[in-house]
Amino acid sequence: MNITEVVTAPRSPWQNAYVERVLGSIRRECLDHMVIFNERHLRRVLSSYVDYYQGTRTHLSLDKDCPDPRPIMPRRIGKLVAIAKVGGLHHRYERLAPDSSRIRGPCSPIVASRAVRRRLKTSVS
């Protein structure tokens, strides 16, 4: 196939712009705001940031959506709540389903609001 490998020069960010962009985002949006204690802590923080980056953070190239698309919630649904991400450094906003004593199915608004409240409690503590 006659393929030759081209190695980028050390300390040459202009030669690999995509990697430099991702590393810059991680540093600016995450690591500049935290004190990392050890490798295990760094891995946990980076894993949390990757989850945030894929599922919550908006991207201009995706028309301000995230790589894992989420449903649009109409304003009339319920109260807006913040769900902490990356140790409280960033937040995701969702609407709680309105409490209704009439509906009690497995996909009812009450079940959904309880699930969101549980996620809120676990992300805060």
Backbone as JSON Lines, residues from 0, in Angstrom:
{"i":0,"aa":"M","n":[0.82,-1.19,0.0],"ca":[0.0,0.0,0.0],"c":[0.86,1.25,0.0]}
{"i":1,"aa":"N","n":[2.1,1.14,0.39],"ca":[3.03,2.26,0.35],"c":[2.55,3.46,1.18]}
{"i":2,"aa":"I","n":[2.21,3.2,2.45],"ca":[1.76,4.26,3.36],"c":[2.93,4.64,4.26]}
{"i":3,"aa":"T","n":[3.18,5.92,4.36],"ca":[4.25,6.39,5.23],"c":[3.66,7.13,6.42]}
{"i":4,"aa":"E","n":[4.26,6.95,7.56],"ca":[3.81,7.59,8.78],"c":[4.45,8.97,8.88]}
{"i":5,"aa":"V","n":[3.63,9.96,9.23],"ca":[4.13,11.32,9.43],"c":[3.94,11.65,10.9]}
{"i":6,"aa":"V","n":[5.02,11.88,11.59],"ca":[5.0,12.16,13.01],"c":[4.97,13.67,13.21]}
{"i":7,"aa":"T","n":[4.09,14.14,14.09],"ca":[4.05,15.58,14.37],"c":[5.21,15.95,15.27]}
{"i":8,"aa":"A","n":[5.68,17.15,15.11],"ca":[6.8,17.63,15.92],"c":[6.34,17.92,17.34]}
{"i":9,"aa":"P","n":[7.18,17.67,18.35],"ca":[6.79,17.99,19.72],"c":[6.57,19.5,19.88]}
{"i":10,"aa":"R","n":[5.61,19.83,20.72],"ca":[5.26,21.23,21.03],"c":[4.9,22.02,19.76]}
{"i":11,"aa":"S","n":[4.15,21.37,18.89],"ca":[3.69,22.02,17.65],"c":[2.18,21.88,17.54]}
{"i":12,"aa":"P","n":[1.42,22.7,18.26],"ca":[-0.05,22.53,18.29],"c":[-0.71,22.74,16.94]}
{"i":13,"aa":"W","n":[-0.14,23.52,16.05],"ca":[-0.75,23.78,14.76],"c":[-0.74,22.55,13.85]}
{"i":14,"aa":"Q","n":[0.03,21.53,14.21],"ca":[0.1,20.35,13.37],"c":[-1.0,19.34,13.67]}
{"i":15,"aa":"N","n":[-1.64,19.46,14.8],"ca":[-2.74,18.56,15.14],"c":[-3.82,19.36,15.86]}
{"i":16,"aa":"A","n":[-4.56,20.13,15.08],"ca":[-5.52,21.08,15.63],"c":[-6.67,20.41,16.38]}
{"i":17,"aa":"Y","n":[-7.14,19.25,15.93],"ca":[-8.28,18.59,16.58],"c":[-7.93,18.15,18.0]}
{"i":18,"aa":"V","n":[-6.78,17.55,18.17],"ca":[-6.36,17.12,19.5],"c":[-6.13,18.32,20.4]}
{"i":19,"aa":"E","n":[-5.5,19.35,19.87],"ca":[-5.26,20.55,20.67],"c":[-6.56,21.2,21.1]}
{"i":20,"aa":"R","n":[-7.58,21.17,20.25],"ca":[-8.88,21.75,20.59],"c":[-9.51,20.99,21.75]}
{"i":21,"aa":"V","n":[-9.49,19.67,21.7],"ca":[-10.07,18.85,22.77],"c":[-9.29,19.05,24.07]}
{"i":22,"aa":"L","n":[-7.98,19.01,23.99],"ca":[-7.17,19.2,25.2],"c":[-7.37,20.58,25.8]}
{"i":23,"aa":"G","n":[-7.49,21.6,24.94],"ca":[-7.75,22.96,25.42],"c":[-9.1,23.06,26.1]}
{"i":24,"aa":"S","n":[-10.13,22.42,25.54],"ca":[-11.46,22.43,26.16],"c":[-11.43,21.75,27.52]}
{"i":25,"aa":"I","n":[-10.77,20.61,27.61],"ca":[-10.67,19.9,28.89],"c":[-9.96,20.77,29.92]}
{"i":26,"aa":"R","n":[-8.87,21.39,29.51],"ca":[-8.11,22.22,30.45],"c":[-8.93,23.44,30.88]}
{"i":27,"aa":"R","n":[-9.5,24.2,29.91],"ca":[-10.22,25.43,30.24],"c":[-11.51,25.18,31.01]}
{"i":28,"aa":"E","n":[-12.28,24.16,30.61],"ca":[-13.61,23.96,31.19],"c":[-13.6,23.06,32.41]}
{"i":29,"aa":"C","n":[-12.49,22.38,32.68],"ca":[-12.5,21.41,33.77],"c":[-11.28,21.55,34.67]}
{"i":30,"aa":"L","n":[-10.12,21.27,34.16],"ca":[-8.93,21.13,35.01],"c":[-8.44,22.45,35.59]}
{"i":31,"aa":"D","n":[-8.69,23.59,34.93],"ca":[-8.26,24.87,35.48],"c":[-9.05,25.25,36.73]}
{"i":32,"aa":"H","n":[-10.17,24.59,36.97],"ca":[-11.05,24.94,38.09],"c":[-11.02,23.92,39.22]}
{"i":33,"aa":"M","n":[-10.14,22.95,39.15],"ca":[-10.09,21.88,40.15],"c":[-8.66,21.63,40.6]}
{"i":34,"aa":"V","n":[-8.55,21.08,41.79],"ca":[-7.26,20.61,42.29],"c":[-7.31,19.08,42.2]}
{"i":35,"aa":"I","n":[-6.41,18.51,41.44],"ca":[-6.37,17.05,41.25],"c":[-5.38,16.47,42.25]}
{"i":36,"aa":"F","n":[-5.82,15.46,43.01],"ca":[-4.99,14.91,44.08],"c":[-4.12,13.73,43.65]}
{"i":37,"aa":"N","n":[-4.65,12.89,42.76],"ca":[-3.86,11.73,42.33],"c":[-4.43,11.22,40.99]}
{"i":38,"aa":"E","n":[-3.84,10.18,40.47],"ca":[-4.25,9.66,39.17],"c":[-5.69,9.15,39.19]}
{"i":39,"aa":"R","n":[-6.08,8.5,40.26],"ca":[-7.45,7.98,40.37],"c":[-8.46,9.11,40.33]}
{"i":40,"aa":"H","n":[-8.17,10.19,41.03],"ca":[-9.05,11.35,41.03],"c":[-9.11,11.97,39.63]}
{"i":41,"aa":"L","n":[-7.97,12.08,38.96],"ca":[-7.94,12.62,37.6],"c":[-8.79,11.77,36.66]}
{"i":42,"aa":"R","n":[-8.67,10.46,36.77],"ca":[-9.48,9.58,35.91],"c":[-10.97,9.74,36.17]}
{"i":43,"aa":"R","n":[-11.35,9.88,37.42],"ca":[-12.76,10.06,37.78],"c":[-13.28,11.4,37.24]}
{"i":44,"aa":"V","n":[-12.5,12.46,37.38],"ca":[-12.9,13.78,36.88],"c":[-13.0,13.77,35.36]}
{"i":45,"aa":"L","n":[-12.02,13.18,34.69],"ca":[-12.06,13.13,33.23],"c":[-13.21,12.28,32.71]}
{"i":46,"aa":"S","n":[-13.52,11.19,33.39],"ca":[-14.66,10.36,33.01],"c":[-15.96,11.14,33.16]}
{"i":47,"aa":"S","n":[-16.08,11.88,34.25],"ca":[-17.26,12.7,34.46],"c":[-17.36,13.8,33.4]}
{"i":48,"aa":"Y","n":[-16.23,14.39,33.04],"ca":[-16.23,15.44,32.02],"c":[-16.61,14.87,30.65]}
{"i":49,"aa":"V","n":[-16.13,13.69,30.32],"ca":[-16.49,13.07,29.03],"c":[-17.99,12.81,28.98]}
{"i":50,"aa":"D","n":[-18.57,12.33,30.08],"ca":[-20.03,12.13,30.12],"c":[-20.76,13.46,29.91]}
{"i":51,"aa":"Y","n":[-20.27,14.52,30.56],"ca":[-20.86,15.85,30.39],"c":[-20.69,16.34,28.95]}
{"i":52,"aa":"Y","n":[-19.51,16.15,28.38],"ca":[-19.2,16.61,27.03],"c":[-20.09,15.93,26.0]}
{"i":53,"aa":"Q","n":[-20.35,14.63,26.17],"ca":[-21.16,13.88,25.21],"c":[-22.65,14.07,25.42]}
{"i":54,"aa":"G","n":[-23.09,14.22,26.66],"ca":[-24.53,14.21,26.92],"c":[-25.16,15.53,27.3]}
{"i":55,"aa":"T","n":[-24.38,16.56,27.62],"ca":[-24.96,17.8,28.11],"c":[-24.44,19.03,27.37]}
{"i":56,"aa":"R","n":[-23.14,19.1,27.15],"ca":[-22.52,20.29,26.57],"c":[-22.98,20.5,25.13]}
{"i":57,"aa":"T","n":[-23.37,21.73,24.81],"ca":[-23.81,22.04,23.46],"c":[-22.6,22.31,22.56]}
{"i":58,"aa":"H","n":[-22.76,22.01,21.28],"ca":[-21.7,22.19,20.29],"c":[-22.24,23.02,19.13]}
{"i":59,"aa":"L","n":[-21.53,24.06,18.74],"ca":[-21.98,24.9,17.64],"c":[-22.09,24.11,16.34]}
{"i":60,"aa":"S","n":[-21.19,23.17,16.11],"ca":[-21.21,22.4,14.86],"c":[-22.44,21.48,14.79]}
{"i":61,"aa":"L","n":[-23.1,21.24,15.91],"ca":[-24.31,20.4,15.93],"c":[-25.56,21.25,16.14]}
{"i":62,"aa":"D","n":[-25.51,22.51,15.73],"ca":[-26.62,23.45,15.92],"c":[-27.04,23.55,17.38]}
{"i":63,"aa":"K","n":[-26.06,23.72,18.22],"ca":[-26.25,23.88,19.68],"c":[-26.97,22.69,20.3]}
{"i":64,"aa":"D","n":[-26.65,21.49,19.84],"ca":[-27.13,20.26,20.44],"c":[-25.91,19.5,20.93]}
{"i":65,"aa":"C","n":[-26.13,18.43,21.69],"ca":[-25.0,17.63,22.15],"c":[-24.92,16.35,21.31]}
{"i":66,"aa":"P","n":[-23.77,15.66,21.32],"ca":[-23.63,14.45,20.51],"c":[-24.69,13.38,20.83]}
{"i":67,"aa":"D","n":[-25.1,13.26,22.08],"ca":[-26.22,12.38,22.45],"c":[-27.45,13.27,22.57]}
{"i":68,"aa":"P","n":[-28.29,13.35,21.52],"ca":[-29.41,14.3,21.53],"c":[-30.38,14.04,22.67]}
{"i":69,"aa":"R","n":[-31.01,15.12,23.12],"ca":[-31.99,15.03,24.21],"c":[-33.31,15.61,23.71]}
{"i":70,"aa":"P","n":[-34.4,15.2,24.32],"ca":[-35.69,15.75,23.89],"c":[-35.85,17.2,24.35]}
{"i":71,"aa":"I","n":[-36.59,17.97,23.58],"ca":[-36.89,19.35,23.95],"c":[-38.09,19.32,24.87]}
{"i":72,"aa":"M","n":[-37.97,19.97,26.02],"ca":[-39.05,19.99,27.0],"c":[-39.8,21.31,26.91]}
{"i":73,"aa":"P","n":[-41.11,21.27,26.66],"ca":[-41.88,22.52,26.58],"c":[-41.89,23.25,27.92]}
{"i":74,"aa":"R","n":[-42.05,24.55,27.88],"ca":[-42.02,25.36,29.1],"c":[-43.15,25.04,30.06]}
{"i":75,"aa":"R","n":[-44.26,24.59,29.57],"ca":[-45.43,24.39,30.43],"c":[-45.37,23.1,31.25]}
{"i":76,"aa":"I","n":[-44.36,22.27,31.06],"ca":[-44.33,20.97,31.74],"c":[-44.2,21.1,33.24]}
{"i":77,"aa":"G","n":[-43.23,21.82,33.73],"ca":[-43.05,21.88,35.18],"c":[-41.9,22.77,35.57]}
{"i":78,"aa":"K","n":[-41.51,22.63,36.82],"ca":[-40.46,23.47,37.41],"c":[-39.09,23.11,36.84]}
{"i":79,"aa":"L","n":[-38.27,24.12,36.59],"ca":[-36.93,23.94,36.07],"c":[-35.97,23.66,37.23]}
{"i":80,"aa":"V","n":[-35.17,22.59,37.09],"ca":[-34.2,22.23,38.13],"c":[-32.82,22.07,37.51]}
{"i":81,"aa":"A","n":[-31.8,22.33,38.3],"ca":[-30.41,22.18,37.84],"c":[-29.86,20.86,38.36]}
{"i":82,"aa":"I","n":[-29.23,20.1,37.48],"ca":[-28.59,18.84,37.85],"c":[-27.09,19.05,37.7]}
{"i":83,"aa":"A","n":[-26.36,18.91,38.79],"ca":[-24.92,19.17,38.79],"c":[-24.18,18.12,37.97]}
{"i":84,"aa":"K","n":[-23.21,18.57,37.19],"ca":[-22.34,17.7,36.41],"c":[-20.9,18.07,36.72]}
{"i":85,"aa":"V","n":[-19.99,17.15,36.57],"ca":[-18.55,17.34,36.8],"c":[-18.32,17.94,38.19]}
{"i":86,"aa":"G","n":[-18.92,17.33,39.19],"ca":[-18.72,17.78,40.56],"c":[-19.3,19.14,40.85]}
{"i":87,"aa":"G","n":[-20.33,19.57,40.14],"ca":[-20.95,20.87,40.36],"c":[-20.33,21.99,39.54]}
{"i":88,"aa":"L","n":[-19.33,21.68,38.74],"ca":[-18.67,22.69,37.91],"c":[-19.59,23.14,36.78]}
{"i":89,"aa":"H","n":[-20.35,22.22,36.22],"ca":[-21.32,22.53,35.16],"c":[-22.68,21.99,35.6]}
{"i":90,"aa":"H","n":[-23.73,22.44,34.94],"ca":[-25.08,21.99,35.28],"c":[-25.86,21.65,34.03]}
{"i":91,"aa":"R","n":[-26.79,20.72,34.19],"ca":[-27.75,20.39,33.14],"c":[-29.12,20.77,33.69]}
{"i":92,"aa":"Y","n":[-29.94,21.4,32.88],"ca":[-31.23,21.87,33.33],"c":[-32.33,21.01,32.72]}
{"i":93,"aa":"E","n":[-33.22,20.53,33.58],"ca":[-34.36,19.73,33.14],"c":[-35.6,20.24,33.85]}
{"i":94,"aa":"R","n":[-36.73,19.88,33.32],"ca":[-37.99,20.26,33.95],"c":[-38.59,19.06,34.67]}
{"i":95,"aa":"L","n":[-39.04,19.3,35.9],"ca":[-39.75,18.26,36.64],"c":[-41.15,18.12,36.08]}
{"i":96,"aa":"A","n":[-41.64,16.91,36.03],"ca":[-43.02,16.7,35.59],"c":[-43.95,17.2,36.69]}
{"i":97,"aa":"P","n":[-45.08,17.8,36.32],"ca":[-46.01,18.27,37.34],"c":[-46.6,17.1,38.11]}
{"i":98,"aa":"D","n":[-46.77,17.26,39.41],"ca":[-47.38,16.2,40.23],"c":[-48.86,16.11,39.92]}
{"i":99,"aa":"S","n":[-49.3,14.92,39.66],"ca":[-50.71,14.67,39.36],"c":[-51.12,13.38,40.03]}
{"i":100,"aa":"S","n":[-52.13,13.42,40.87],"ca":[-52.56,12.22,41.59],"c":[-53.45,11.33,40.72]}
{"i":101,"aa":"R","n":[-53.83,11.82,39.53],"ca":[-54.71,11.03,38.67],"c":[-53.95,9.97,37.88]}
{"i":102,"aa":"I","n":[-52.71,10.22,37.52],"ca":[-51.97,9.31,36.64],"c":[-50.97,8.51,37.47]}
{"i":103,"aa":"R","n":[-51.02,7.19,37.37],"ca":[-50.1,6.34,38.15],"c":[-49.52,5.22,37.31]}
{"i":104,"aa":"G","n":[-49.17,5.44,36.07],"ca":[-48.6,4.41,35.22],"c":[-47.08,4.36,35.34]}
{"i":105,"aa":"P","n":[-46.44,3.36,34.71],"ca":[-44.98,3.24,34.78],"c":[-44.27,4.42,34.12]}
{"i":106,"aa":"C","n":[-44.92,5.1,33.18],"ca":[-44.29,6.25,32.51],"c":[-45.01,7.54,32.88]}
{"i":107,"aa":"S","n":[-45.63,7.56,34.04],"ca":[-46.38,8.74,34.45],"c":[-45.45,9.88,34.84]}
{"i":108,"aa":"P","n":[-45.96,11.11,34.85],"ca":[-45.14,12.24,35.26],"c":[-44.62,12.12,36.68]}
{"i":109,"aa":"I","n":[-45.37,11.46,37.56],"ca":[-44.92,11.31,38.95],"c":[-43.68,10.43,39.01]}
{"i":110,"aa":"V","n":[-43.69,9.33,38.27],"ca":[-42.53,8.44,38.25],"c":[-41.33,9.18,37.67]}
{"i":111,"aa":"A","n":[-41.56,9.95,36.59],"ca":[-40.47,10.71,35.97],"c":[-39.92,11.76,36.93]}
{"i":112,"aa":"S","n":[-40.8,12.47,37.64],"ca":[-40.31,13.51,38.55],"c":[-39.56,12.9,39.72]}
{"i":113,"aa":"R","n":[-39.99,11.72,40.2],"ca":[-39.26,11.06,41.28],"c":[-37.86,10.64,40.82]}
{"i":114,"aa":"A","n":[-37.77,10.16,39.56],"ca":[-36.47,9.76,39.04],"c":[-35.53,10.96,38.94]}
{"i":115,"aa":"V","n":[-36.05,12.1,38.48],"ca":[-35.23,13.3,38.39],"c":[-34.82,13.76,39.78]}
{"i":116,"aa":"R","n":[-35.73,13.71,40.74],"ca":[-35.39,14.11,42.11],"c":[-34.33,13.19,42.7]}
{"i":117,"aa":"R","n":[-34.41,11.88,42.41],"ca":[-33.38,10.96,42.89],"c":[-32.03,11.31,42.3]}
{"i":118,"aa":"R","n":[-32.0,11.62,40.99],"ca":[-30.75,12.01,40.36],"c":[-30.22,13.3,40.97]}
{"i":119,"aa":"L","n":[-31.13,14.22,41.3],"ca":[-30.71,15.46,41.93],"c":[-30.06,15.18,43.28]}
{"i":120,"aa":"K","n":[-30.68,14.33,44.09],"ca":[-30.13,14.02,45.41],"c":[-28.77,13.36,45.32]}
{"i":121,"aa":"T","n":[-28.61,12.43,44.36],"ca":[-27.33,11.73,44.25],"c":[-26.26,12.63,43.68]}
{"i":122,"aa":"S","n":[-26.61,13.57,42.78],"ca":[-25.58,14.44,42.2],"c":[-25.17,15.54,43.17]}
{"i":123,"aa":"V","n":[-26.05,15.91,44.11],"ca":[-25.71,16.96,45.08],"c":[-24.83,16.4,46.17]}
{"i":124,"aa":"S","n":[-25.08,15.16,46.6],"ca":[-24.28,14.59,47.69],"c":[-23.04,13.91,47.23]}
